[in-house]
Amino acid sequence: MKFKLFLLTFLWVSLSQAQTKDEIKDFFWGKNDEYKSQNTIPDKYKNESAVIIYKYEDYDFHKFGKSVTFRAAFRKRVKLNDQAAVTSFSEFNYSEKSNPRYGAVLKTVIGIKVIKPNGTENIINTEKEAVTVDKEKKIAVPNLEIGDIIDFYNYSTETFSSTYEFGFDAVERTLGESYPILNYKLTFQTENDFFVNFNTYNNGPELKQIPLDKSGERKYEIVATDIPKNDFPRWFLPLVELPCYKFQVYFARSGKFEQRAAAFLPEKESIIKRTVSKEDIFNYYDTKFYPSGNLNDVENFLKGKNFKSNEEKVNAVYYFMRHQFYTRYIEAFVINDANIMNPFGLYGYDPVFFTKEEQFINYFMQFLKKQKIEFDIIVATGRENGPISDVLIQENIRILLKVNTESPIYFGIFDPFSIPNQFDSTLENTKAYALKVSKSKKVSDIEEIKLPGLTYKDNVTKVTTNLSVNTDFTTANATKISSLYGHNKEFEHNSKIFFYDYISEDYEKYGTSPVLDLVRKQKDKDKYKKEYAALIEKFKQNQVEKFKKEIEEEYDIKVDKHDLKVDKTGRFGINEPLVITENFTITSNFIKKAGNNYILDIGKFISSQVDIEEKEYERTNNIYTIFPRSFEYTINLDIPEGYTVSGLEKLNVKVENETGSFVSKAEIKDNKLVIVSTKNYINSYEPNANWKKMIAFLDAAYQFSQEKVLLKKN
């Protein structure tokens, strides 16, 4: 592992005056460096791979006339205790900002020095040693050894002009990392016209203000010592549990720009906004949403249709809108990107294409208002951000629409696979705010609610794999039929389904036309359609190898003649499955000859399973899996004539507890080996006290995936 330099790709530095390299070096390593002689670590950390003696972060926001400036400076001083640490820090990789602001002047300075145990220092000539590879710069650190200290910094600058409101990228980071930290400091400097949201969480140290003589100038700092390391294990949300800080700075020169800011601003620049209250949420959103939009398309869709309930009607309109204002434009973007033609003018004047939550919410409000159906606007945040009561950054907010039919329906913004009542799983079962809309017009109140969530019985994958060994025992034929429900469909929707798999489905369902059918001149239409057909065929050919590689990686086998067919897209309801059929020939890594008998790696066909390594067995962090889910695998193996199967006892497994289960049953039926295995993750969250219980069923499933059976010659 090579060390990735902490270049804040979202944060770049700027100063009022250009700094020389010597001045920058002095900023970190000069006479005021109180850690330049600290080369030892406490005995309790001598068995750690590395120890961070000092970690420093500095942010500076200033303006000079129309020029806005921003500095982000970073330093670490690290003691290397073993070869793994030496290897990790032997090479530094960094890259420039990929999308700088228009007209911005960028500069980055890197400093690296190595301190030997005898105190001698070697400062690396980073400009000379830097090598550019694939737009990324690499710096090798020579002669690095166990016991050395490596001390490095990056100092990046950006200067740009801005007269309007401007939000800098939010920063959300844990104080600790994978090595213990002896000393930590963060400094933060601003002045008038810079509005700051900043807070620490999970017992993080308080941000304290440092008095300054200059009017309008403000400086703050965080100081901490002896920060323990964390392994950042699988299924973990660091910002929910570890000491961390979050901040965002917004620049606004006057009141009118403050009002337009996409942020929960403090009342004035001199105040650090540390919390966002329910009232703040209400005040920010009470005028953001309002019924608007031309309903002609929806009204035409509804003509002549009868619905059993408002719930049925609302769902039908949502699916229609998903096509009318989203999926019917997808072909146009593909055609445009391929330079076949510019198709957007074919949709007529000012076509409606929804890309933002506000567009969707406002239009749907207009529909609901006319139908006299009550609704609420839901303000939520993903559980990875912590509770809604701790939300600080506006961009972490997610908006849903709750329609108050007899059975309430929750809607999120469109994507090609979005479904009523199946919103982002990170929002499920979290507390949120409901903005109450009075008479379908105006937000009039706000209340805290708990969002519903799907269960492991809703998020289901069912896979049936039929296997037959060829007579020469060198290959096997397989048919795999997968049916996925709920959030489990998301595993395959973006991987296995391409736009041409569902665009025609929508055109047929809603009686709309492909965009190229709108071309008037027949000669042009024929030309464009021919080019488009060739493009689609190229996409499909690329898929063949992609799908083949995916099945090989899933089962750790080699295959030939792989074919995949999407039987159902699963795009019209939680209970409507995505169904995929795959046929392929297994050419190796499944059958092994053993004298007159054959060994089959039958356990492979419950897909790859979680392998809990020994170092993971002890865990202090709580467990956050993606969502509750269930998997059912059925394996049907045709037993070759003249052979019997042995080894079934290892295929009968039963591990069940309150966190989940793995149960498998194997039997011989009609000259077939039939194995049915189920694996359940009952909850998306478990306290660390339940980790051993999870390991029990996870290990059982992994062990099953390694099992074999013997085809024994009669």
Secondary structure by P-SEA (a helix, b strand, c coil): ccccccccccbbbbccccccaaaaaaaccccccccccccccccccccccccccbbbbbbbbbbcccbbbbbbbbbbbbbbccaaaaaaacbbbbbcccccccbbbbbbbbbbbbbcccbbbbbbcccccccccccbbbbbbccccccbbbbcbbbbbbbbbbccccccbbbbbbccccbbbcbbbbbbbbcccbbbbbbcccccccbbbbbbccccbbbbbccccbbbbbccccccccccccccccbbbbbbccaaaaaacccccccccccccccccaaaaaaaccccccccccaaaaaaaacccccccaaaaaaaaaaaaaaaccccaaaaaaaaaacccccccccccbbbbbccaaaaaaaaaaaaaaacbbbbbbbbbcccccccccccccccbbbbbbbbcccbbbbccccccccccccccccccbbbbbbcccccccccbbbbbbbbbbccccbbbbbbbbbbbcccccbbbbbbbbbbccccccccccccccccccaaaaaaaccccccccccccaaaaaaaaaaaaaaaaaaaaaaaaaaaaaaaaaccccccbbbbbbcccccccccccbbbbbbbbbccccccccccbbbbccccccccccccccccccccbbbbccccbbbbbbbbbbccccccccccccccccccccccbbbbbbbbccccbbbbbbbbcccccccccaaaaaaaaaaaaaaaaabbbbbccc
